[in-house]
Amino acid sequence: MRNKIKKRWSTVLLFSSAQALFQTGSILVMALSGLVGLEIAPEKSLATLPIAMISVGTVLMMILASLIIKKMGQRKAFLIGTIIGVLAGMLSFYAILKNSFVLFVLGNTLLGVCQAFTQYYRFAAAD
Protein backbone atom coordinates (compact mmCIF):
# COMPACT_ATOMS: atom_id res chain seq x y z
CA MET A 1 0.00 0.00 0.00
CA ARG A 2 2.76 2.42 0.95
CA ASN A 3 4.64 1.70 -2.29
CA LYS A 4 1.48 2.36 -4.32
CA ILE A 5 1.00 5.78 -2.66
CA LYS A 6 4.67 6.62 -3.27
CA LYS A 7 4.30 5.73 -6.96
CA ARG A 8 1.19 7.91 -7.28
CA TRP A 9 2.95 10.91 -5.78
CA SER A 10 5.95 10.42 -8.05
CA THR A 11 3.58 10.37 -11.04
CA VAL A 12 1.91 13.57 -9.85
CA LEU A 13 5.34 15.17 -9.41
CA LEU A 14 6.36 14.05 -12.91
CA PHE A 15 3.24 15.48 -14.56
CA SER A 16 3.44 18.67 -12.50
CA SER A 17 7.07 19.17 -13.51
CA ALA A 18 6.29 18.47 -17.17
CA GLN A 19 3.40 20.94 -17.10
CA ALA A 20 5.55 23.60 -15.43
CA LEU A 21 8.37 23.15 -17.93
CA PHE A 22 5.98 23.30 -20.86
CA GLN A 23 4.29 26.46 -19.57
CA THR A 24 7.67 28.11 -19.07
CA GLY A 25 8.70 27.13 -22.58
CA SER A 26 5.39 28.41 -23.98
CA ILE A 27 5.95 31.83 -22.43
CA LEU A 28 9.43 31.93 -23.95
CA VAL A 29 8.09 30.90 -27.37
CA MET A 30 5.34 33.54 -27.20
CA ALA A 31 7.87 36.23 -26.38
CA LEU A 32 10.36 35.25 -29.05
CA SER A 33 8.10 34.17 -31.92
CA GLY A 34 6.89 37.70 -32.49
CA LEU A 35 10.45 39.01 -32.58
CA VAL A 36 11.61 36.27 -34.93
CA GLY A 37 8.51 36.78 -37.06
CA LEU A 38 9.30 40.48 -37.29
CA GLU A 39 12.77 39.68 -38.58
CA ILE A 40 11.93 37.00 -41.15
CA ALA A 41 8.37 37.82 -42.25
CA PRO A 42 8.08 38.93 -45.86
CA GLU A 43 5.61 41.58 -44.71
CA LYS A 44 5.95 43.13 -41.24
CA SER A 45 2.19 42.90 -40.69
CA LEU A 46 2.61 39.09 -40.63
CA ALA A 47 5.06 39.17 -37.71
CA THR A 48 2.60 37.72 -35.19
CA LEU A 49 1.20 35.03 -37.49
CA PRO A 50 3.48 32.36 -35.94
CA ILE A 51 2.04 33.14 -32.49
CA ALA A 52 -1.50 32.92 -33.83
CA MET A 53 -0.75 29.57 -35.44
CA ILE A 54 0.17 28.10 -32.06
CA SER A 55 -3.43 28.66 -30.99
CA VAL A 56 -4.76 27.34 -34.30
CA GLY A 57 -2.69 24.16 -33.96
CA THR A 58 -3.99 23.65 -30.42
CA VAL A 59 -7.62 24.19 -31.43
CA LEU A 60 -7.35 21.85 -34.41
CA MET A 61 -5.81 19.07 -32.34
CA MET A 62 -7.47 19.35 -28.91
CA ILE A 63 -10.36 16.93 -29.47
CA LEU A 64 -8.27 14.61 -31.63
CA ALA A 65 -5.61 14.48 -28.90
CA SER A 66 -8.29 13.42 -26.45
CA LEU A 67 -9.40 10.63 -28.76
CA ILE A 68 -5.80 9.49 -29.29
CA ILE A 69 -5.25 9.40 -25.51
CA LYS A 70 -8.41 7.36 -25.09
CA LYS A 71 -7.51 4.91 -27.86
CA MET A 72 -3.76 4.50 -27.28
CA GLY A 73 -3.44 5.27 -23.59
CA GLN A 74 -1.80 8.19 -21.87
CA ARG A 75 1.78 6.98 -22.06
CA LYS A 76 1.86 6.45 -25.83
CA ALA A 77 -0.21 9.53 -26.61
CA PHE A 78 1.96 11.79 -24.46
CA LEU A 79 5.03 10.32 -26.14
CA ILE A 80 3.52 11.20 -29.54
CA GLY A 81 2.84 14.74 -28.29
CA THR A 82 6.41 15.03 -27.03
CA ILE A 83 7.86 13.81 -30.33
CA ILE A 84 5.72 16.37 -32.18
CA GLY A 85 7.01 19.05 -29.80
CA VAL A 86 10.64 18.07 -30.44
CA LEU A 87 10.03 18.10 -34.21
CA ALA A 88 8.34 21.50 -33.87
CA GLY A 89 11.37 22.89 -32.07
CA MET A 90 13.79 21.44 -34.59
CA LEU A 91 11.75 22.73 -37.53
CA SER A 92 11.48 26.19 -36.00
CA PHE A 93 15.22 26.25 -35.34
CA TYR A 94 15.93 25.20 -38.93
CA ALA A 95 13.50 27.84 -40.21
CA ILE A 96 15.31 30.55 -38.28
CA LEU A 97 18.68 29.37 -39.64
CA LYS A 98 17.33 29.33 -43.21
CA ASN A 99 15.34 32.56 -42.74
CA SER A 100 12.16 30.74 -43.83
CA PHE A 101 8.98 32.35 -42.55
CA VAL A 102 6.73 29.59 -43.92
CA LEU A 103 8.68 26.86 -42.10
CA PHE A 104 8.69 28.96 -38.93
CA VAL A 105 4.90 29.27 -39.09
CA LEU A 106 4.63 25.51 -39.65
CA GLY A 107 6.93 24.84 -36.69
CA ASN A 108 4.79 27.04 -34.46
CA THR A 109 1.65 25.28 -35.66
CA LEU A 110 3.21 21.95 -34.70
CA LEU A 111 4.04 23.43 -31.32
CA GLY A 112 0.33 24.13 -30.93
CA VAL A 113 -0.38 20.48 -31.76
CA CYS A 114 2.05 19.48 -29.02
CA GLN A 115 0.33 21.91 -26.67
CA ALA A 116 -2.98 20.13 -27.26
CA PHE A 117 -1.47 16.98 -25.76
CA THR A 118 0.16 18.78 -22.84
CA GLN A 119 -3.17 20.30 -21.82
CA TYR A 120 -4.14 16.79 -20.70
CA TYR A 121 -1.22 16.41 -18.25
CA ARG A 122 -3.26 17.87 -15.41
CA PHE A 123 -6.04 15.33 -15.97
CA ALA A 124 -3.51 12.51 -16.06
CA ALA A 125 -2.03 13.74 -12.79
CA ALA A 126 -5.50 13.75 -11.23
CA ASP A 127 -6.04 10.13 -12.27
Protein Blocks (a to p, Z undefined) as FASTA:
>chain_A
ZZmmmmmmmmmmmmmmmmmmmmmmmmmmmmmmmmmmmmmpmblklmmmmmmmmmmmmmmm
mmmmmmmmmmnojklmmmmmmmmmmmmmmmmmmmmmnopaklmmmmmmmmmmmmmmmmmm
mmmmmZZ
